[in-house]
Amino acid sequence: MSHGPLRHRAAYVAFDRFPSSKGSAVHIAQMADELFTRFGGGLLAAIGGGDLPRYQREGTREVARFDASIPNLIDRAEAFSGWVAAHLRPHWETLEVCHVRDPWSALPAVADGRRHTVVYEVNGLPSIEMSHTWPWAAPATLGKIRELERFCLERSDAVVVPSRVIGEAVRGLGVPEGRIHLVPNGADVGDRPERPAGAPERYLVYVGALQPWQGLDVLMRAFARLADLPGLRLVVCASVPERRAKPVRRLAERLGVAGRVDWRFALPHHEVAAWLAHAEVSVAPLTGCARNLDQGCAPLKVIESMAAGVPVVASDLPAVRELMADGRHGRLVPADRPAELARAVRILLEYPEEAAAMGRRGRAHIEESLTWARSRARLAEVYRTLTRGR
Amino acid sequence: MNRCTVTTGFFVLGRCGQAAVAACPQCGRPVCAAHAGPNALCPECAAAQGYRTQDPHHPGWTHGYRRDYYRGSSQTYNDGYWYSSFDEYDRGAFNPGDDYSHGGDWGPDDDTGFVDS
């Protein structure tokens, strides 16, 4: 093990906690691992806090975590950018590729006088997404964030997007077609895990975070329409802390379904896989909002559900259509329509053989075209193209 | 017997757990032979040495600050524009709020990421 200060050729920067139980952490792990494999190690700079150590060193890999508790998001982002700059500085002479995930990480990476190339991975655009998470942000404020995004994207050497819809949104911000690379999300297809302890006999599963665009409210309303099905429960594997569930829980109580909903919070990834594998149906009720339609998304839960061999009932959005086919891997239903969602679930429950066949086809589809190995090979190709001739 | 408490792993974290041979002189944690660096520093403290301290009250901070100031910042991140364009009014919308503000309910166990799939 090397003991002196390391000088890295690659860095991956994310304004996101790592590791965590969110889909984004799975994505970061895969992408950063590919980058560090290509460049003989590297620095991962991410958000920490809690029990996570501020620094970690594993052979030629380093993890540095920003853990300042700054409640205001913009203040925090500003402090993070400064922290990233300080952590890139020791590597400024040796750095060849800096892979970033958001404008706050990108700003210090695209600074003048750099020798490295910048790969900007766009999973979402804060200028669109923040209008949902921060409804009081003025359009003028979001406009400033859009300009910041545009500035960082313009100065990046390559933009990686997980879906065509996001690619389109990035193109709309003025990034030339030739600089945009599609690297879809993936999943690993493994053995069927053991049934989780305490799993109900028959259950629908929802996996993911609880922001309003996830459509948990639509799912709860749909579930209320399935009250006549004896013993059917809904398991929500939330990737966020319990207190975030308050609004959805209140709604579940109002709808009279709270007693049939089981909650699990911030489960490790392998446990989520077990809950998926034994569910009757996995539901991805994404709403038809600007975040999902204009910005686009690449819901990992859809891919991971298919990898687990479970039929999926999801909202019929362009970003979801890129991943699964209606009637083949599950059902696509109009977004924000609880009755339609309930009906699709009910039909799958009534035709278990057809549902199982959909699950099998979904799994085969992932094996054929959406594994992490494939995504990583595509990312490696982007790095190769960029660093060629350097 | 003391066990090495160094955090290991990348996506799934754990503790090393090997028999400790020394205590890190900086943070005092027990470290095993494989994780003890020069002067028995643990990997966390050894990695931290490679980066300037972020704490202005730390004695090492002035040195790094002064060095960077004189070296000039034309080659590195020097955001004199972007963040200063966010005034109090802009920032005010991003204060953590109560349960009613989506995403505004912020605590130490929360993620700061804004993009989630």
Contacts between the chains, C-beta under 8 A, distances in Angstrom:
chain1	res1	chain2	res2	distance
A	1	B	34	6.9
A	1	B	35	7.6
A	1	B	37	7.6
A	1	B	43	7.7
A	3	B	37	3.8
A	3	B	38	5.0
A	3	B	41	7.5
A	3	B	46	5.9
A	4	B	38	7.7
A	5	B	49	6.4
A	5	B	50	3.4
A	6	B	47	7.7
A	6	B	50	6.4
A	14	B	113	7.5
A	15	B	112	6.2
A	15	B	113	6.3
A	15	B	114	7.6
A	16	B	111	6.5
A	16	B	112	7.1
A	16	B	113	3.4
A	16	B	115	7.4
A	17	B	111	4.5
A	17	B	112	6.9
A	17	B	113	6.4
A	19	B	10	7.7
A	19	B	11	5.1
A	19	B	12	7.2
A	19	B	13	6.5
A	20	B	111	6.0
A	22	B	111	6.6
A	22	B	113	7.1
A	22	B	116	5.6
A	23	B	116	6.4
A	23	B	117	4.3
A	24	B	113	5.7
A	24	B	115	6.3
A	24	B	116	5.7
A	24	B	117	6.5
A	25	B	11	7.2
A	26	B	11	7.7
A	27	B	117	7.3
A	29	B	10	6.5
A	29	B	11	4.0
A	33	B	10	7.1
A	47	B	111	7.0
A	47	B	112	5.2
A	47	B	113	7.1
A	49	B	108	6.0
A	49	B	109	7.7
A	50	B	108	6.7
A	50	B	109	5.9
A	52	B	7	8.0
A	52	B	13	7.7
A	53	B	7	4.8
A	53	B	44	5.2
A	54	B	44	6.6
A	54	B	48	6.7
A	55	B	43	7.4
A	55	B	44	4.6
A	55	B	45	7.7
A	55	B	47	3.8
A	55	B	48	4.9
A	55	B	51	7.9
A	56	B	7	5.7
A	56	B	43	6.7
A	56	B	44	6.5
A	56	B	47	7.0
A	57	B	43	3.9
A	57	B	44	7.4
A	57	B	46	6.6
A	57	B	47	4.7
A	58	B	8	6.9
A	58	B	9	7.6
A	58	B	10	6.5
A	58	B	43	8.0
A	61	B	10	7.2
A	62	B	47	5.3
A	62	B	50	7.8
A	63	B	10	7.5
A	64	B	47	7.2
A	64	B	51	6.7
A	68	B	54	7.6
A	69	B	108	6.1
A	71	B	95	6.6
A	71	B	96	4.7
A	71	B	106	5.6
A	72	B	91	5.7
A	72	B	94	5.4
A	72	B	95	5.3
A	72	B	96	7.5
A	73	B	94	3.7
A	73	B	112	7.4
A	73	B	114	7.8
A	74	B	83	7.5
A	74	B	86	5.1
A	74	B	90	6.7
A	74	B	91	4.6
A	74	B	94	5.0
A	75	B	91	6.5
A	76	B	112	6.1
A	77	B	83	7.8
A	78	B	83	4.4
A	78	B	86	7.9
A	80	B	112	7.9
A	81	B	77	7.0
A	81	B	79	6.5
A	81	B	83	7.1
A	82	B	77	7.5
A	83	B	54	6.2
A	84	B	77	7.6
A	85	B	76	6.1
A	85	B	77	3.4
A	86	B	51	6.4
A	86	B	52	5.5
A	86	B	54	6.8
A	87	B	51	5.6
A	88	B	76	7.8
A	88	B	77	7.5
A	89	B	52	7.7
A	89	B	68	7.8
A	89	B	76	5.8
A	90	B	50	5.7
A	90	B	51	6.5
A	92	B	75	7.1
A	92	B	76	6.7
A	101	B	115	7.5
A	102	B	114	7.6
A	102	B	115	7.0
A	107	B	77	7.0
A	107	B	79	6.1
A	107	B	82	6.1
A	108	B	76	7.8
A	108	B	77	3.6
A	108	B	79	7.7
A	111	B	75	7.7
A	111	B	76	5.8
A	111	B	77	4.5
A	111	B	78	7.1
A	112	B	74	6.7
A	112	B	75	7.2
A	113	B	74	6.3
A	113	B	75	3.9
A	113	B	76	7.3
A	123	B	115	4.8
A	123	B	117	6.8
A	124	B	114	7.3
A	124	B	115	3.7
A	126	B	114	5.8
A	126	B	115	7.6
A	129	B	114	5.9
A	129	B	115	6.3
A	130	B	114	6.3
A	132	B	102	6.9
A	133	B	102	5.4
A	133	B	103	3.5
A	133	B	104	7.9
A	133	B	114	6.1
A	134	B	93	5.6
A	134	B	94	5.8
A	134	B	101	7.4
A	134	B	102	7.4
A	134	B	103	6.3
A	134	B	104	6.8
A	135	B	101	7.2
A	135	B	102	6.5
A	136	B	93	4.4
A	136	B	101	7.1
A	137	B	90	7.7
A	137	B	93	4.0
A	137	B	94	6.8
A	138	B	89	7.3
A	138	B	90	7.3
A	138	B	93	6.6
A	140	B	90	7.6
A	141	B	86	7.2
A	141	B	89	7.6
A	141	B	90	4.1
A	141	B	93	6.0
A	144	B	85	5.5
A	144	B	86	6.3
A	144	B	90	6.5
A	148	B	82	5.3
A	151	B	82	7.2
A	162	B	117	8.0
A	185	B	117	7.2
A	208	B	116	7.4
A	208	B	117	7.5
A	209	B	116	4.5
A	211	B	102	6.7
A	211	B	103	6.8
A	211	B	116	6.7
A	212	B	102	5.7
A	239	B	116	7.5
A	240	B	110	7.8
A	240	B	111	7.3
A	241	B	107	7.4
A	241	B	109	5.1
A	241	B	110	6.8
A	243	B	105	7.1
A	243	B	107	7.5
A	244	B	105	7.0
A	246	B	99	5.6
A	247	B	99	6.7
A	268	B	12	7.3
A	269	B	11	7.8
A	297	B	117	6.0
A	298	B	117	5.8
A	299	B	117	5.1
A	300	B	117	4.6
A	301	B	117	7.3
